[in-house]
Amino acid sequence: MGKLDGKVALITGAARGQGRSHAIRLAQEGADIIAVDICNQIDTVAYPMSTPEDLAETVDAVESLDRRIVAATADVRDHEALCSVVDEAVSELGPVDIILANAGIAPQGAENPDEVKTFRDVVEVNLFGVWNTVHAGIPSMMEKGQGGAIVLTSSTQGLSGAGGTGTGAGDGYAASKHGVVGLMRTFANWLAPQSIRVNSIHPTGVNTAMVVNPILQKYLHDNPALGGALQNLLPVQMIEPIDVSNAVAWLVSDEARYVTGVTLPVDAGFAAR
Ligand SMILES: NC(=O)c1ccc[n+]([C@@H]2O[C@H](COP(=O)([O-])OP(=O)(O)OC[C@H]3O[C@@H](n4cnc5c(N)ncnc54)[C@H](O)[C@@H]3O)[C@@H](O)[C@H]2O)c1
């Protein structure tokens, strides 16, 4: 028996990285998965984003655990498209019990960036996209009337301005990830009467293609003070996606049934420095 038997989890950014890891971890606990990803490039993002092949890999991984998965391509910035793919998936899998608003971009380090467009894109994906995701997932959860759990992916940059550089990418990232905390708190108040819990998670650097790519590595190399500002307390440079997934799997389970409105760092002590 898994902790999440019979549950349906909506996960954005599920094609790869932490989103894929969350899909697998929740499926191991018995959940069926609605996996959404853009599987396309956003032009202000210099590192390669996900592909349809990445999303297909997530599908294979979940199916190999004997769980059901509906995968769809949608941009979290597109409210109608997102609602429509979620509605279609719900007609197949049943109402949503868990929402993981995980999709995000971090376009730091692009050459000659359009600062204004970059700031706007980051905020639209990382903040408006989270709002859209929750509103796409909530109607069937409310209708089912048996509570639920929502985790919004923020960052250490949602609790700290360490390493601020004055760029559209960096400012947009910190602003959007702090904004996610505001959404989490207002959603927690809104949804508590329905026994729907809402928390945010704040990872330090995670070993995914968002940060392990030549563009960001060059940016950190050229700005050594930034690397220093982003160091963890524990002797680990980066954590693994599964470290975040394990915290998420606990947060959405009944073991955390009275945990709501919390900003949970999974940050190797970063916030305590
Ligand atoms: N990697 C880190 O160091 C780190 C640290 C703290 C927080 N985070 C956050 O964790 C989350 C997951 O990132 P990751 O590390 O797995 O990186 P990743 O780039 O591997 O995964 C992000 C996924 O989101 C998808 N995505 C991006 N924009 C989208 C959009 N508009 N619509 C739909 N899907 C979209 C991407 O295609 C990708 O598959 C992000 O919100 C990120 O900001 C990452």
The ligand as an ORCA input file, in Angstrom:
! r2SCAN-3c Opt
* xyz 0 1
  N      17.376     23.495    -10.376
  C      17.506     24.336     -9.368
  O      18.624     24.617     -8.905
  C      16.272     24.925     -8.712
  C      16.408     25.468     -7.410
  C      15.286     25.985     -6.793
  C      14.061     25.983     -7.439
  N      13.967     25.467     -8.703
  C      12.649     25.443     -9.338
  O      12.261     24.094     -9.501
  C      11.324     23.991    -10.577
  C      11.720     22.845    -11.491
  O      12.951     23.158    -12.139
  P      14.053     22.061    -12.542
  O      15.213     22.286    -11.684
  O      13.428     20.731    -12.588
  O      14.453     22.584    -14.023
  P      14.116     22.006    -15.486
  O      14.437     23.103    -16.433
  O      14.766     20.702    -15.681
  O      12.544     21.741    -15.431
  C      11.597     22.756    -15.563
  C      10.499     22.232    -16.470
  O       9.484     23.247    -16.586
  C       9.090     23.304    -17.931
  N       8.532     24.634    -18.242
  C       9.202     25.803    -18.273
  N       8.390     26.791    -18.663
  C       7.172     26.223    -18.876
  C       5.935     26.743    -19.295
  N       5.777     28.038    -19.605
  N       4.876     25.897    -19.383
  C       5.019     24.573    -19.095
  N       6.183     24.027    -18.718
  C       7.261     24.849    -18.602
  C      10.378     23.044    -18.700
  O      10.114     22.669    -20.052
  C      11.017     21.949    -17.877
  O      10.624     20.658    -18.294
  C      11.313     25.360    -11.247
  O      10.190     26.092    -10.798
  C      12.585     26.008    -10.732
  O      12.514     27.424    -10.759
  C      15.040     24.933     -9.342
*
